[in-house]
């Protein structure tokens, strides 16, 4: 009896320690998202003010994602080879966050574009290493739940940040002031990150090693899954283009644009928790529901008035929540622990290339036909469904923690 109680006590302490790690990384993401998601909510209009057109906005948004995702194949590989997960993560966050308030100093759209891509470059550096560390903590808590909690905290910051920027715009009427105030959450994020590093110097110890899971090559299911999610990335309209549409058409006033983004981030946070828990219980069978919801967002955003646009942004938020929680959790279940950073790097690189191609094309389509843009977005995302079916057939219940 005493031995059993001691065992339960140890397990509870281990679980609490793991949860604290997830919450600390979540706090880092909360402050980080206050910074760069606040900027993201106004970069489209800011580029328009600086003289850029829709094609430029689409290209910058897409190329930024290409940089932010494409380079992760390198940083993921380096992270696994060097095991310097913390150094790489901290360096990436510093570059990622400090580029944002620097946008206040940009006087030309070319300079602003470079800083936007620098911010994405920083994210490329730190994300595979951070996700690998987070995946080690997700085993005891549940993959979907751990990534869902992290994403929910992430999106709380993504709600607060745009709201702050909206208040600054209403007060000062200046995008420059909006970017300048974001230095505060940037510094808070870096501070919490250093504290987490001190308290958890070896995050991989949170997950027991499993030699039997070591693998030389990634499974066919991994590549099929990457292809499916790439279809989503190709057709997923980035918010800067949606914000550009809102401003240039006058559907909503400038001050509402960051608030609409904040609302979408709230949907993102809630959907991450809900679908994260569902993933732990139902496995990959929930993915088609998420993908269909995401596919319907572009027609509502670009082909309707203000009311249906809001509905489209709700579906857009569901898509974003899935990308940052459930989709990441699936990768952790497919890829062996010792190759997680590399797996996330390859996965995100493919995702980023697809996002860039889709965003750049949708920017061009916007200048020619909104109907063509919406049709392209819808068809591309629905093309993921048969691929997801084949992934489920290959993996069966093994993709779920219950399998």
C-alpha positions as CSV (number, residue, x, y, z in Angstrom):
1,X,0.0,0.0,0.0
2,X,2.8,2.4,1.0
3,X,4.7,1.6,-2.2
4,X,1.6,2.2,-4.3
5,X,1.0,5.6,-2.7
6,X,4.6,6.5,-3.2
7,X,4.4,5.5,-6.9
8,X,1.3,7.7,-7.3
9,X,3.0,10.6,-5.6
10,X,5.9,10.4,-7.9
11,X,3.7,10.1,-10.9
12,X,1.7,13.2,-9.8
13,X,4.9,15.2,-9.2
14,X,6.1,14.2,-12.7
15,X,2.8,15.2,-14.3
16,X,2.8,18.5,-12.5
17,X,6.4,19.2,-13.5
18,X,5.5,18.4,-17.1
19,X,2.4,20.6,-17.0
20,X,4.5,23.5,-15.6
21,X,6.9,23.2,-18.5
22,X,4.0,23.3,-21.0
23,X,2.5,26.3,-19.3
24,X,5.9,28.2,-19.2
25,X,6.4,27.6,-22.9
26,X,2.8,28.7,-23.4
27,X,3.5,31.9,-21.5
28,X,6.5,32.5,-23.8
29,X,4.2,32.0,-26.8
30,X,1.5,34.2,-25.3
31,X,3.9,37.2,-25.1
32,X,5.5,36.3,-28.4
33,X,2.1,36.2,-30.1
34,X,1.2,39.5,-28.5
35,X,4.1,40.9,-30.4
36,X,4.2,39.4,-33.9
37,X,0.5,38.5,-34.3
38,X,-0.4,42.1,-33.4
39,X,2.0,43.2,-36.1
40,X,0.5,40.6,-38.5
41,X,-2.9,42.1,-38.0
42,X,-1.8,45.4,-39.5
43,X,1.0,44.5,-41.9
44,X,-1.4,44.3,-44.9
45,X,-2.8,47.8,-44.3
46,X,0.7,49.1,-43.4
47,X,2.1,47.9,-46.7
48,X,-0.8,49.6,-48.5
49,X,-0.1,52.9,-46.7
50,X,3.6,52.6,-47.7
51,X,2.5,52.2,-51.4
52,X,2.4,48.4,-52.0
53,X,-0.2,46.7,-54.1
54,X,-2.1,43.4,-53.6
55,X,0.4,41.4,-55.6
56,X,3.2,42.7,-53.3
57,X,1.2,42.0,-50.2
58,X,0.4,38.4,-51.3
59,X,4.1,37.9,-52.3
60,X,5.5,39.3,-49.0
61,X,3.1,37.3,-46.9
62,X,3.8,34.1,-48.9
63,X,7.5,34.6,-49.1
64,X,7.6,35.3,-45.4
65,X,5.9,32.0,-44.7
66,X,8.3,30.3,-47.1
67,X,11.2,31.7,-45.1
68,X,9.5,30.9,-41.8
69,X,8.7,27.3,-42.8
70,X,11.2,26.4,-45.4
71,X,14.3,27.0,-43.4
72,X,13.0,24.8,-40.6
73,X,14.3,21.7,-42.4
74,X,17.8,23.0,-41.8
75,X,17.3,24.2,-38.2
76,X,15.4,21.0,-37.3
77,X,18.3,18.9,-38.6
78,X,20.9,21.1,-36.8
79,X,18.9,20.9,-33.5
80,X,18.8,17.0,-33.6
81,X,22.5,16.8,-34.6
82,X,23.8,19.3,-32.0
83,X,21.2,18.8,-29.2
84,X,21.5,22.6,-28.6
85,X,17.7,22.9,-28.5
86,X,17.7,25.8,-26.0
87,X,20.4,27.9,-27.6
88,X,18.7,27.6,-31.0
89,X,15.3,28.3,-29.5
90,X,16.4,31.4,-27.6
91,X,18.4,32.8,-30.7
92,X,15.3,32.3,-32.9
93,X,13.0,34.0,-30.5
94,X,15.3,37.0,-30.2
95,X,15.4,37.5,-34.0
96,X,11.7,36.7,-34.3
97,X,10.6,39.3,-31.7
98,X,13.0,42.2,-32.0
99,X,12.3,42.6,-35.7
100,X,8.7,43.6,-35.0
101,X,9.1,46.9,-33.1
102,X,11.7,47.8,-35.7
103,X,8.9,48.1,-38.2
104,X,8.1,51.4,-36.6
105,X,11.2,52.8,-38.2
106,X,10.4,51.5,-41.7
107,X,9.8,54.4,-44.1
108,X,9.4,52.3,-47.3
109,X,7.5,49.2,-48.1
110,X,10.7,47.5,-49.2
111,X,12.2,48.0,-45.7
112,X,9.0,46.8,-44.0
113,X,9.0,43.7,-46.2
114,X,12.6,42.9,-45.2
115,X,11.7,43.2,-41.5
116,X,8.6,41.1,-41.9
117,X,10.7,38.3,-43.5
118,X,13.4,38.7,-40.8
119,X,10.7,38.1,-38.2
120,X,9.7,34.9,-40.1
121,X,13.4,33.9,-40.3
122,X,13.6,34.0,-36.5
123,X,10.5,31.8,-36.2
124,X,12.2,29.4,-38.6
125,X,15.2,29.1,-36.3
126,X,13.4,28.4,-33.1
127,X,10.2,26.4,-34.0
128,X,11.5,22.9,-34.7
129,X,13.7,22.9,-31.5
130,X,10.9,24.3,-29.4
131,X,8.3,21.9,-30.8
132,X,10.6,18.9,-30.2
133,X,11.0,20.0,-26.6
134,X,7.2,20.4,-26.3
135,X,6.6,17.0,-27.8
136,X,8.6,15.4,-25.0
137,X,6.2,16.9,-22.5
138,X,3.1,15.9,-24.5
139,X,3.4,12.2,-23.9
140,X,2.0,12.1,-20.3
141,X,-0.5,14.9,-20.9
142,X,-1.8,13.7,-24.2
143,X,-0.5,14.9,-27.5
144,X,-3.5,16.8,-28.6
145,X,-4.1,18.4,-25.1
146,X,-0.5,19.5,-24.6
147,X,-0.3,21.1,-28.0
148,X,-3.9,22.4,-27.6
149,X,-3.1,24.1,-24.3
150,X,0.1,25.6,-25.8
151,X,-1.8,26.9,-28.8
152,X,-4.6,28.3,-26.6
153,X,-2.2,30.3,-24.6
154,X,-0.5,31.3,-27.8
155,X,-3.7,32.7,-29.2
156,X,-4.7,34.5,-26.0
157,X,-1.6,36.6,-26.8
158,X,-2.8,36.8,-30.4
159,X,-6.1,38.3,-29.1
160,X,-4.5,40.7,-26.7
161,X,-1.8,42.0,-29.1
162,X,-4.2,43.1,-32.0
163,X,-6.5,44.7,-29.4
164,X,-3.6,46.8,-28.1
165,X,-2.7,47.8,-31.6
166,X,-6.3,48.7,-32.3
167,X,-6.4,50.9,-29.2
168,X,-3.2,52.6,-30.3
169,X,-4.6,53.2,-33.8
170,X,-7.8,54.7,-32.3
171,X,-5.7,56.9,-29.9
172,X,-2.8,58.0,-32.2
173,X,-4.0,57.0,-35.7
174,X,-0.5,55.8,-36.4
175,X,0.8,52.4,-37.5
176,X,4.3,53.4,-36.3
177,X,3.1,53.8,-32.7
178,X,1.3,50.5,-33.0
179,X,4.5,48.7,-33.9
180,X,6.6,50.6,-31.3
181,X,4.6,49.5,-28.2
182,X,5.2,45.9,-29.1
183,X,8.7,46.1,-27.7
184,X,7.2,45.5,-24.3
185,X,5.7,42.0,-24.8
186,X,8.8,41.1,-26.9
187,X,11.0,41.6,-23.9
188,X,8.6,39.8,-21.6
189,X,8.6,36.8,-23.8
190,X,12.4,36.6,-23.9
191,X,12.5,37.0,-20.1
192,X,10.1,34.0,-19.5
193,X,12.0,32.0,-22.0
194,X,15.3,32.4,-20.1
195,X,13.5,31.5,-16.8
196,X,12.2,28.3,-18.5
197,X,15.7,27.4,-19.7
198,X,17.0,27.7,-16.1
199,X,14.3,25.6,-14.6
200,X,14.2,22.9,-17.4
201,X,17.7,22.5,-18.8
202,X,16.9,19.0,-20.2
203,X,13.3,18.8,-21.5
204,X,13.9,15.5,-23.3
205,X,14.1,13.9,-19.9
206,X,10.3,14.5,-19.5
207,X,9.7,11.7,-22.0
208,X,11.1,8.2,-21.3
209,X,13.4,7.0,-24.1
210,X,12.0,4.3,-26.4
211,X,14.8,2.6,-28.3
212,X,12.2,0.5,-30.2
213,X,10.9,3.6,-31.9
214,X,14.1,4.6,-33.5
215,X,13.9,4.7,-37.3
216,X,16.3,5.4,-40.2
217,X,13.6,6.7,-42.6
218,X,10.3,8.5,-42.1
219,X,7.2,6.3,-42.7
220,X,5.1,6.5,-45.9
221,X,2.3,7.9,-43.6
222,X,4.5,10.9,-42.8
223,X,4.9,11.8,-46.4
224,X,1.2,11.3,-47.2
225,X,0.3,13.4,-44.2
226,X,2.7,16.1,-45.4
227,X,1.1,16.1,-48.9
228,X,-2.4,16.4,-47.3
229,X,-1.5,19.3,-45.1
230,X,0.4,21.0,-48.0
231,X,-3.0,21.1,-49.9
232,X,-4.4,23.0,-46.9
233,X,-1.4,25.4,-47.0
234,X,-1.7,26.1,-50.7
235,X,-5.3,27.2,-50.4
236,X,-5.2,28.9,-47.0
237,X,-5.5,32.7,-47.5
238,X,-3.1,34.6,-45.2
239,X,-4.6,37.3,-43.0
240,X,-2.6,40.2,-44.6
241,X,-4.4,39.6,-47.9
242,X,-7.8,39.4,-46.1
243,X,-6.9,42.6,-44.2
244,X,-5.8,44.3,-47.4
245,X,-9.2,43.3,-48.9
246,X,-11.1,44.8,-45.9
247,X,-9.2,48.1,-46.2
248,X,-9.2,48.6,-49.9
249,X,-12.9,47.7,-50.3
250,X,-14.0,49.7,-47.2
251,X,-16.0,46.7,-45.9
252,X,-14.9,47.7,-42.4
253,X,-13.1,50.7,-40.9
254,X,-9.3,50.5,-40.2
255,X,-9.8,50.3,-36.5
256,X,-11.8,47.1,-36.7
257,X,-9.3,45.2,-38.8
258,X,-7.0,44.2,-35.9
259,X,-10.0,43.5,-33.7
260,X,-11.4,41.1,-36.3
261,X,-8.1,39.3,-36.3
262,X,-8.2,39.2,-32.5
263,X,-11.6,37.6,-32.6
264,X,-10.3,35.0,-35.1
265,X,-7.4,34.3,-32.7
266,X,-10.0,33.7,-29.9
267,X,-11.7,31.1,-32.1
268,X,-8.2,29.7,-32.8
269,X,-7.6,29.3,-29.1
270,X,-10.9,27.6,-28.3
271,X,-10.7,25.3,-31.3
272,X,-7.2,24.2,-30.4
273,X,-8.4,23.1,-26.9
274,X,-11.6,21.4,-28.2
275,X,-10.0,19.6,-31.2
276,X,-6.8,18.8,-29.2
277,X,-8.9,16.9,-26.7
278,X,-10.9,15.3,-29.5
279,X,-7.7,14.2,-31.2
280,X,-6.6,12.4,-28.0
281,X,-9.9,10.5,-27.9
282,X,-10.7,10.0,-31.6
283,X,-7.4,10.2,-33.4
284,X,-7.0,11.5,-37.0
285,X,-10.7,11.0,-37.8
286,X,-11.4,14.6,-36.7
287,X,-9.1,16.1,-39.4
288,X,-11.6,16.0,-42.3
289,X,-14.0,18.1,-40.3
290,X,-11.3,20.7,-39.6
291,X,-10.2,20.8,-43.2
292,X,-13.7,21.3,-44.6
293,X,-14.3,24.2,-42.2
294,X,-11.0,25.8,-43.3
295,X,-11.8,25.3,-47.0
296,X,-15.1,27.3,-46.7
297,X,-13.4,30.4,-45.2
298,X,-12.1,32.1,-48.3
299,X,-15.4,32.2,-50.3
300,X,-17.0,33.8,-47.3
301,X,-14.2,36.3,-46.7
302,X,-13.7,37.5,-50.3
303,X,-17.1,37.1,-51.9
304,X,-19.5,38.5,-49.3
305,X,-20.4,41.5,-47.2
306,X,-19.4,42.3,-43.6
307,X,-21.7,39.7,-42.0
308,X,-20.6,36.7,-43.9
309,X,-17.0,37.9,-43.8
310,X,-17.2,37.5,-40.0
311,X,-18.4,34.0,-40.4
312,X,-15.5,33.3,-42.8
313,X,-13.1,34.6,-40.2
314,X,-14.5,32.2,-37.6
315,X,-13.8,29.3,-40.0
316,X,-10.4,30.8,-40.7
317,X,-9.7,30.8,-37.0
318,X,-10.7,27.1,-36.8
319,X,-8.2,26.4,-39.6
320,X,-5.4,28.2,-37.8
321,X,-6.2,26.5,-34.5
322,X,-5.9,23.1,-36.2
323,X,-2.6,24.0,-37.9
324,X,-1.0,25.0,-34.7
325,X,-2.3,22.2,-32.4
326,X,-3.8,19.0,-33.8
327,X,-1.6,19.1,-37.0
328,X,1.5,19.4,-34.9
329,X,0.3,16.7,-32.5
330,X,-0.1,14.2,-35.4
331,X,3.5,14.7,-36.4
332,X,4.7,13.9,-32.8
333,X,2.8,10.6,-33.1
334,X,4.2,9.7,-36.5
335,X,7.9,10.7,-36.0
336,X,10.3,8.8,-33.5
337,X,11.4,10.9,-30.5
338,X,15.0,11.0,-31.5
339,X,14.1,12.6,-34.9
340,X,11.4,15.0,-33.8
341,X,13.1,18.3,-34.6
342,X,14.2,16.9,-38.0
343,X,10.6,15.7,-38.6
344,X,9.1,19.0,-37.7
345,X,11.7,20.8,-39.8
346,X,10.9,18.7,-42.9
347,X,7.2,18.9,-42.3
348,X,7.2,22.7,-41.8
349,X,9.5,23.2,-44.8
350,X,7.0,21.4,-47.1
351,X,4.1,23.3,-45.5
352,X,5.9,26.6,-46.0
353,X,6.8,26.0,-49.7
354,X,3.1,25.2,-50.3
355,X,2.0,28.3,-48.3
356,X,4.3,30.6,-50.3
357,X,3.1,29.2,-53.7
358,X,-0.5,29.5,-52.7
359,X,-0.2,33.0,-51.1
360,X,1.7,34.4,-54.0
361,X,-0.8,33.0,-56.5
362,X,-3.8,34.2,-54.5
363,X,-2.3,37.7,-54.4
364,X,-2.1,37.7,-58.3
365,X,-5.6,36.2,-58.5
366,X,-7.0,38.9,-56.2
367,X,-6.0,41.6,-58.8
368,X,-7.8,39.7,-61.5
369,X,-10.8,37.8,-60.0
370,X,-12.1,37.3,-56.5
371,X,-14.2,34.4,-57.7
372,X,-11.1,32.7,-59.1
373,X,-9.3,33.3,-55.8
374,X,-12.1,31.7,-53.8
375,X,-12.5,28.8,-56.1
376,X,-8.7,28.1,-56.0
377,X,-8.7,28.2,-52.2
378,X,-11.7,25.9,-51.9
379,X,-10.5,23.3,-54.4
380,X,-6.9,23.2,-53.0
381,X,-8.0,22.5,-49.4
382,X,-10.7,20.0,-50.3
383,X,-8.0,18.1,-52.3
384,X,-6.5,17.1,-48.9
385,X,-9.5,14.9,-48.0
386,X,-8.6,11.8,-50.0
387,X,-5.0,12.0,-48.9
388,X,-6.1,12.2,-45.2
389,X,-8.3,9.1,-45.9
390,X,-5.2,7.2,-47.1
391,X,-3.2,8.3,-44.0
392,X,-5.9,7.0,-41.8
393,X,-6.0,3.7,-43.7
394,X,-2.2,3.3,-43.3
395,X,-2.0,4.2,-39.7
396,X,-5.3,2.9,-38.4
397,X,-5.5,3.5,-34.7
398,X,-1.7,3.9,-34.3
399,X,-2.0,7.6,-35.1
400,X,-4.0,8.0,-31.9
401,X,-2.4,7.7,-28.5
402,X,-5.0,5.1,-27.8
403,X,-3.9,2.8,-30.6
